[in-house]
Amino acid sequence: MNKRRILYISFLGILEPVAFSQVFSYLIKLAEDKSLKFTLLTLEKDSFLQKKDYLRYEEIREKLSRVGIDWYMLKHHRGLGKIYDLFIAFLCAMAIVIRRNINIIHARSNEPVILAFFIAKFLRIKIIYDRRGMMAEDYSDDATTNFKIKRGGFVYKLINQFEFLIMRSCNAIVVLTEKIFNHLTKDGFFRTRNNIFIVPCCVELERFGKFHKDNVRLLSQLGLSNKIIFNYTGSLCGLHCLSEMLDFFKTAKKSIPSAHLMFLTLVNSEFIKNSFKVKGLDVKDVTVISVSPLEVNKYMSICDLAVMFFKPTFIRWAASPTKLAECLASGLPIIINKNIGDTEVLVNKNMIGAVLDDFSQSSYIKAVNQAIGLLNDPDIRLRCRKSAEDNFSISRGVEAYHNIYNSL
C-alpha cells in the first residue's frame, strides 16, 4: 500500500481547547496507522503561547513526536495581520509539501483550504476540505471576526462562488451535520454525494470517564454540596447567548431555589459576575473556574445539567458543538435552543434534554419544567453517556477519517 503523506493545516492552534480536542486527539490516534504519515502546521495565539503549561505544551510536542508527527507552529496575528499569516503559511505549506513529498493536504476550515487550493495549482496534491461552517456565512454571522459582509450582497455572493469553486476541486469534503449535508446535496450545489462525508465533533470518551455525581470532596471544597448545578463550558463570544442563558437561569431559580450556575471558561470571572448583577442575580449563585481541557471532566461530572444557547443564525446549521459531546460524555442532560446542527433530533429522540423554540419567557418555563423531570429521572446520566458513546466517540470519528484517507 502506498504511504499517504498528509499535511494537516489548522489556523486554530492546538494549544486552544477546541483544537486540542478536535485536531490533536484525532491525529494521535490516526498516526497509529503506519500507512499514514502526518505533518502538522498550526497558527498559535500569543495568549495561549504565554501559558504553555495550560495544556502541557512540552507533553503535547513529545506525544506528537512519539507517533511520528512533525509539528510546525506559526504565530497567529489579528486584523490585517491575517493577510501576513496567509502569506507566510502559504510559503511554509509549499515548502513542506515539496520537501516532504506530501500527497494530501487536510485543510481544517476556510483559510487552510484557500492555501490548499492555490498550492494545488502548482503541485499535484489531493485536498480534504474539513468544512467547519460556510465561508461567506462565517463573515456575515460570525461575531468573532472583525471583517463583516452583508448577507446576499455582492461580496457575499463572490465569496460563495469562490468557495464552491474550491469545493468542486476538492477530493473529499467533510461536514459536521446532516442538515448542511442535505443543504449541499439537495439544493443543486453538488450532484454527487460520493465525496461529501458527515463527521460530527467527537471526543475521547476515556478522557471523560466520570459521569456520576459522586465526587463528594470536590463538591465540598467548592461549597456546592447541596446545589443543583447548571453547567456552561467554553468561550463566550458573540455566537454564544450569555444574556439569554442568564435569563433562563433566573427563571430556573424560581422553581429550583438550590440552582447554581458553574462556568468552566477562560473568560474573566468579573465580567460574568457583573453580568449576573445586571440581571439582578446573586453572585453567590455563580462559580467561574478556569480549567484545562485535561481536567474539565472532573468539574463537569459534579454538575447536574448543561446549558448552551447559541445565536440562532443560518450558519448554526453547520455546527456540531464540542461542548455538547463533552457534556453528554460527562452524563449531563442538555438545555439548548433549536436549529443548532442536528442537536434537536438527537436530544428529542434520546430524551436527553430540552430544546427551546425561542428565547421567550414561556420557552424558559417549559424548559425548566422539562429540566425538573430530567433531574428526577434516575437513568438520565446513563442515557446521556450512552448517547455520547453511540454518536460522539472519537473512535467513530477516527474510523471515518481513516476511510476518507483510504478513499483517496
C-alpha positions as CSV (number, residue, x, y, z in Angstrom):
1,M,0.0,0.0,0.0
2,N,1.3,3.4,-0.9
3,K,2.1,5.6,2.1
4,R,-0.2,8.7,2.4
5,R,1.9,11.7,3.4
6,I,-0.6,14.2,4.8
7,L,-0.1,17.9,5.7
8,Y,-2.8,18.9,8.2
9,I,-3.3,22.7,8.3
10,S,-5.2,24.4,11.1
11,F,-5.3,28.1,11.7
12,L,-6.8,27.3,15.1
13,G,-3.9,26.4,17.4
14,I,-3.8,23.1,19.2
15,L,-3.0,24.9,22.4
16,E,-6.6,26.1,22.3
17,P,-9.2,23.8,23.9
18,V,-11.3,23.1,20.7
19,A,-8.3,22.3,18.5
20,F,-6.7,20.2,21.3
21,S,-9.9,18.1,21.3
22,Q,-10.6,18.2,17.5
23,V,-7.1,18.2,16.0
24,F,-4.5,16.8,18.5
25,S,-6.7,14.0,19.8
26,Y,-7.6,12.8,16.3
27,L,-4.1,12.9,14.9
28,I,-2.6,11.0,17.8
29,K,-4.9,8.1,17.1
30,L,-4.8,8.4,13.3
31,A,-1.0,8.3,13.3
32,E,-1.1,4.8,14.8
33,D,-1.8,3.7,11.2
34,K,1.7,3.4,9.8
35,S,0.4,3.9,6.2
36,L,-0.3,7.5,7.2
37,K,2.5,10.0,7.8
38,F,1.3,13.4,9.2
39,T,2.9,16.8,9.2
40,L,1.0,19.4,11.3
41,L,1.0,23.2,10.6
42,T,-0.8,25.4,13.1
43,L,-1.1,29.1,14.0
44,E,-0.9,29.6,17.7
45,K,-2.2,32.7,19.6
46,D,0.0,34.7,21.9
47,S,-2.4,34.4,24.7
48,F,-2.0,30.6,24.7
49,L,1.7,30.6,24.0
50,Q,2.2,32.7,27.1
51,K,0.6,30.0,29.3
52,K,2.0,26.9,27.7
53,D,1.6,24.9,30.9
54,Y,-2.2,25.3,30.4
55,L,-2.2,22.3,28.0
56,R,1.2,20.9,28.9
57,Y,2.9,22.2,25.8
58,E,6.0,20.0,26.1
59,E,3.9,17.0,26.7
60,I,1.9,17.7,23.5
61,R,5.0,18.1,21.4
62,E,6.5,15.0,22.9
63,K,3.3,12.9,22.1
64,L,3.2,14.2,18.6
65,S,6.9,13.3,18.1
66,R,6.4,9.9,19.6
67,V,3.8,8.9,16.9
68,G,6.0,10.5,14.2
69,I,4.1,13.7,13.6
70,D,6.3,16.8,12.8
71,W,4.7,19.9,14.2
72,Y,5.4,23.3,12.6
73,M,4.0,26.2,14.6
74,L,3.5,29.8,13.3
75,K,2.3,32.8,15.3
76,H,-1.2,34.0,14.8
77,H,-1.9,37.7,14.2
78,R,-5.1,39.8,14.4
79,G,-6.7,42.3,12.0
80,L,-4.6,43.0,8.9
81,G,-2.0,40.6,10.3
82,K,-4.2,37.8,9.0
83,I,-3.1,38.7,5.4
84,Y,0.5,38.2,6.6
85,D,-0.5,34.9,8.2
86,L,-2.0,33.7,4.9
87,F,1.2,34.6,3.0
88,I,3.6,33.1,5.5
89,A,1.5,30.0,5.9
90,F,1.3,29.6,2.2
91,L,5.1,29.7,1.8
92,C,5.6,27.3,4.7
93,A,3.0,24.9,3.4
94,M,4.5,25.0,-0.1
95,A,7.9,24.2,1.4
96,I,6.6,21.3,3.5
97,V,4.7,19.8,0.5
98,I,7.8,19.9,-1.7
99,R,10.4,18.8,1.0
100,R,8.2,16.0,2.4
101,N,6.7,14.9,-0.8
102,I,3.2,15.5,0.6
103,N,0.3,14.0,-1.5
104,I,-2.7,15.1,0.6
105,I,-3.5,18.4,2.3
106,H,-6.1,18.1,5.0
107,A,-7.4,21.7,5.4
108,R,-9.4,22.5,8.5
109,S,-11.7,25.4,7.7
110,N,-11.6,28.4,5.5
111,E,-8.0,29.8,5.3
112,P,-6.3,26.4,5.1
113,V,-8.4,25.3,2.2
114,I,-7.6,28.5,0.3
115,L,-3.9,27.7,0.8
116,A,-4.5,24.1,-0.4
117,F,-6.5,25.3,-3.4
118,F,-3.6,27.6,-4.7
119,I,-0.9,25.0,-3.8
120,A,-2.8,22.5,-5.9
121,K,-2.4,24.9,-8.9
122,F,1.4,24.4,-8.7
123,L,1.8,20.9,-7.3
124,R,-0.1,17.6,-7.6
125,I,-1.9,17.1,-4.4
126,K,-5.3,15.9,-3.2
127,I,-7.4,18.1,-0.9
128,I,-9.6,17.2,2.0
129,Y,-11.7,20.2,3.0
130,D,-12.8,19.9,6.6
131,R,-15.6,22.4,6.4
132,R,-16.4,23.8,9.8
133,G,-19.1,26.3,8.6
134,M,-19.8,28.1,5.4
135,M,-17.2,30.6,4.1
136,A,-19.5,33.6,3.3
137,E,-21.8,32.9,6.3
138,D,-18.8,32.9,8.6
139,Y,-18.2,36.5,7.8
140,S,-21.8,37.6,7.9
141,D,-22.7,35.8,11.1
142,D,-19.5,35.0,13.0
143,A,-19.2,37.6,15.8
144,T,-15.6,36.6,16.3
145,T,-14.4,38.2,13.1
146,N,-13.8,41.9,12.5
147,F,-14.5,41.7,8.8
148,K,-18.2,41.8,8.2
149,I,-20.2,41.4,5.0
150,K,-23.8,41.9,4.1
151,R,-25.7,38.6,3.6
152,G,-26.8,38.4,0.0
153,G,-24.6,41.3,-1.1
154,F,-22.0,41.4,-3.9
155,V,-19.1,40.4,-1.7
156,Y,-21.1,37.6,0.0
157,K,-22.1,36.2,-3.4
158,L,-18.4,36.5,-4.6
159,I,-17.1,34.6,-1.6
160,N,-19.9,31.9,-2.0
161,Q,-18.9,31.4,-5.7
162,F,-15.2,31.2,-4.7
163,E,-15.9,28.6,-2.0
164,F,-18.0,26.5,-4.5
165,L,-15.1,26.7,-6.9
166,I,-12.8,25.4,-4.2
167,M,-15.1,22.7,-3.1
168,R,-15.5,21.3,-6.6
169,S,-11.7,21.0,-6.8
170,C,-11.5,19.1,-3.5
171,N,-11.2,15.3,-3.5
172,A,-13.2,15.0,-0.2
173,I,-15.3,17.4,1.8
174,V,-16.1,16.8,5.5
175,V,-19.2,18.5,7.1
176,L,-20.4,18.3,10.6
177,T,-24.1,17.8,10.3
178,E,-26.8,16.1,8.2
179,K,-28.5,19.5,7.8
180,I,-25.6,21.0,6.0
181,F,-25.0,17.8,4.0
182,N,-28.6,17.9,2.8
183,H,-28.3,21.6,2.0
184,L,-25.3,21.0,-0.2
185,T,-26.6,17.9,-2.0
186,K,-30.3,18.8,-2.3
187,D,-30.1,22.5,-3.4
188,G,-28.1,21.9,-6.5
189,F,-24.6,22.8,-5.3
190,F,-23.4,19.3,-5.9
191,R,-24.9,16.5,-7.9
192,T,-22.9,13.7,-6.3
193,R,-22.7,12.8,-2.6
194,N,-19.8,10.4,-3.0
195,N,-17.1,12.7,-1.8
196,I,-19.0,14.5,1.0
197,F,-18.8,12.9,4.4
198,I,-20.5,13.7,7.7
199,V,-18.2,13.6,10.7
200,P,-19.5,15.3,13.9
201,C,-17.2,16.7,16.6
202,C,-16.3,13.6,18.7
203,V,-14.4,13.3,22.0
204,E,-12.1,10.9,23.8
205,L,-14.6,9.1,26.0
206,E,-11.7,7.8,28.1
207,R,-10.9,11.4,29.0
208,F,-14.5,11.8,30.2
209,G,-14.6,8.7,32.3
210,K,-16.5,10.3,35.2
211,F,-20.2,10.6,34.6
212,H,-21.7,10.1,38.0
213,K,-22.1,12.9,40.5
214,D,-20.1,11.2,43.2
215,N,-17.1,13.5,43.9
216,V,-18.2,14.5,47.4
217,R,-14.8,16.0,48.3
218,L,-14.8,18.4,45.3
219,L,-18.4,19.4,45.9
220,S,-17.5,20.2,49.5
221,Q,-14.4,22.1,48.5
222,L,-16.4,24.3,46.2
223,G,-19.2,24.7,48.8
224,L,-21.7,23.2,46.4
225,S,-22.7,20.0,48.2
226,N,-26.4,20.8,48.3
227,K,-26.7,22.6,45.0
228,I,-28.4,21.7,41.7
229,I,-25.5,22.7,39.4
230,F,-26.2,24.1,35.9
231,N,-23.0,24.0,33.7
232,Y,-21.7,26.1,30.9
233,T,-18.4,25.2,29.4
234,G,-16.3,27.1,26.8
235,S,-15.8,30.6,25.4
236,L,-18.4,33.4,25.4
237,C,-18.0,35.2,22.1
238,G,-20.8,36.8,20.2
239,L,-22.1,33.4,18.9
240,H,-23.0,32.4,22.5
241,C,-26.0,33.9,24.2
242,L,-24.9,34.8,27.7
243,S,-27.7,37.2,28.4
244,E,-30.3,34.6,27.4
245,M,-28.7,31.9,29.4
246,L,-28.8,34.2,32.5
247,D,-32.5,34.9,31.8
248,F,-33.1,31.2,31.7
249,F,-31.2,30.6,34.9
250,K,-33.2,33.4,36.6
251,T,-36.4,31.6,35.6
252,A,-35.0,28.3,36.8
253,K,-34.1,29.8,40.3
254,K,-37.8,30.4,40.9
255,S,-38.6,26.7,40.6
256,I,-35.3,25.3,41.8
257,P,-34.1,27.5,44.7
258,S,-30.9,25.5,45.1
259,A,-29.9,26.1,41.4
260,H,-26.3,27.2,41.0
261,L,-24.5,28.1,37.7
262,M,-21.0,26.9,37.1
263,F,-18.9,28.4,34.2
264,L,-15.8,26.4,33.0
265,T,-14.3,29.1,30.9
266,L,-11.2,31.3,30.3
267,V,-13.5,34.4,30.3
268,N,-12.7,36.8,33.1
269,S,-14.8,36.0,36.1
270,E,-15.6,39.6,36.9
271,F,-17.2,40.0,33.5
272,I,-19.5,37.1,34.3
273,K,-20.3,38.3,37.8
274,N,-21.1,41.8,36.5
275,S,-23.4,40.2,34.0
276,F,-25.1,38.4,36.9
277,K,-25.6,41.7,38.8
278,V,-27.0,43.4,35.7
279,K,-29.7,40.6,35.6
280,G,-30.5,41.0,39.3
281,L,-28.9,37.7,40.2
282,D,-26.9,37.0,43.3
283,V,-23.2,36.4,42.5
284,K,-23.2,33.8,45.3
285,D,-25.1,31.6,42.8
286,V,-22.3,31.5,40.3
287,T,-18.9,29.8,40.2
288,V,-16.4,30.6,37.5
289,I,-13.4,28.2,37.1
290,S,-10.6,28.5,34.6
291,V,-9.7,24.8,33.9
292,S,-7.5,23.0,31.5
293,P,-9.4,20.7,29.0
294,L,-7.4,17.9,30.6
295,E,-9.4,18.5,33.9
296,V,-12.7,19.6,32.6
297,N,-14.5,16.3,33.1
298,K,-13.7,16.4,36.8
299,Y,-15.8,19.5,37.1
300,M,-18.5,18.6,34.6
301,S,-19.2,15.4,36.3
302,I,-20.3,17.1,39.6
303,C,-22.9,19.2,37.7
304,D,-26.5,18.2,37.1
305,L,-27.2,19.5,33.6
306,A,-25.7,21.7,30.9
307,V,-27.0,24.9,29.4
308,M,-25.8,26.1,26.0
309,F,-27.6,28.8,24.0
310,F,-26.2,29.9,20.6
311,K,-27.1,32.8,18.3
312,P,-29.8,31.3,16.1
313,T,-28.4,32.0,12.7
314,F,-28.3,30.1,9.5
315,I,-24.6,29.1,9.9
316,R,-25.6,27.2,13.1
317,W,-27.0,24.5,10.8
318,A,-23.4,23.5,10.2
319,A,-22.5,23.4,13.9
320,S,-21.6,20.3,16.0
321,P,-20.7,21.8,19.4
322,T,-17.7,20.0,21.0
323,K,-19.2,21.0,24.4
324,L,-22.3,19.0,23.6
325,A,-20.4,15.8,23.2
326,E,-18.3,16.6,26.3
327,C,-21.3,17.2,28.5
328,L,-23.1,14.1,27.3
329,A,-20.0,12.1,27.9
330,S,-20.0,13.5,31.5
331,G,-23.6,12.4,32.0
332,L,-25.2,15.8,31.7
333,P,-28.6,16.4,30.0
334,I,-28.6,19.3,27.7
335,I,-30.7,22.5,27.6
336,I,-30.2,24.1,24.1
337,N,-32.0,26.2,21.6
338,K,-33.3,24.8,18.3
339,N,-31.7,24.9,14.9
340,I,-28.2,24.1,16.2
341,G,-26.9,21.5,13.8
342,D,-28.5,18.1,14.3
343,T,-28.9,18.5,18.1
344,E,-32.7,18.9,18.1
345,V,-33.2,15.4,16.7
346,L,-30.5,13.9,18.9
347,V,-31.9,15.4,22.1
348,N,-35.5,14.7,21.5
349,K,-35.0,11.2,20.1
350,N,-32.9,10.1,23.0
351,M,-34.8,12.1,25.7
352,I,-31.6,13.6,27.0
353,G,-32.6,17.3,27.4
354,A,-34.8,20.1,26.4
355,V,-34.8,22.2,23.2
356,L,-36.1,25.8,23.3
357,D,-38.2,27.1,20.4
358,D,-37.1,30.6,21.2
359,F,-35.7,32.8,24.0
360,S,-39.2,33.8,25.4
361,Q,-40.3,33.5,29.0
362,S,-42.8,30.8,28.1
363,S,-40.0,28.7,26.4
364,Y,-37.8,29.2,29.5
365,I,-40.7,28.0,31.8
366,K,-41.3,25.0,29.6
367,A,-37.6,24.0,29.6
368,V,-37.3,24.4,33.3
369,N,-40.2,22.0,33.8
370,Q,-38.6,19.6,31.5
371,A,-35.3,20.0,33.4
372,I,-37.0,19.2,36.7
373,G,-38.3,16.0,35.1
374,L,-34.8,15.1,33.9
375,L,-33.3,15.8,37.3
376,N,-35.8,13.3,38.8
377,D,-35.0,10.6,36.2
378,P,-32.7,8.0,37.8
379,D,-31.4,6.8,34.4
380,I,-30.7,10.2,32.8
381,R,-26.9,10.2,33.3
382,L,-26.6,6.7,31.9
383,R,-28.8,7.7,28.9
384,C,-26.6,10.8,28.2
385,R,-23.4,8.7,28.4
386,K,-24.8,6.1,26.0
387,S,-25.8,8.9,23.6
388,A,-22.2,10.1,23.7
389,E,-20.9,6.6,23.1
390,D,-23.3,6.0,20.2
391,N,-22.8,9.3,18.4
392,F,-19.6,11.1,19.5
393,S,-16.9,8.5,20.4
394,I,-13.6,9.6,18.9
395,S,-13.1,6.0,17.7
396,R,-16.0,6.6,15.3
397,G,-14.5,9.9,14.1
398,V,-11.1,8.3,13.6
399,E,-12.6,5.5,11.6
400,A,-14.5,7.9,9.4
401,Y,-11.3,9.9,8.6
402,H,-9.3,6.7,8.1
403,N,-11.9,5.7,5.5
404,I,-11.6,9.1,3.8
405,Y,-7.8,8.9,3.6
406,N,-8.0,5.4,2.2
407,S,-10.5,6.5,-0.5
408,L,-8.0,9.0,-2.0
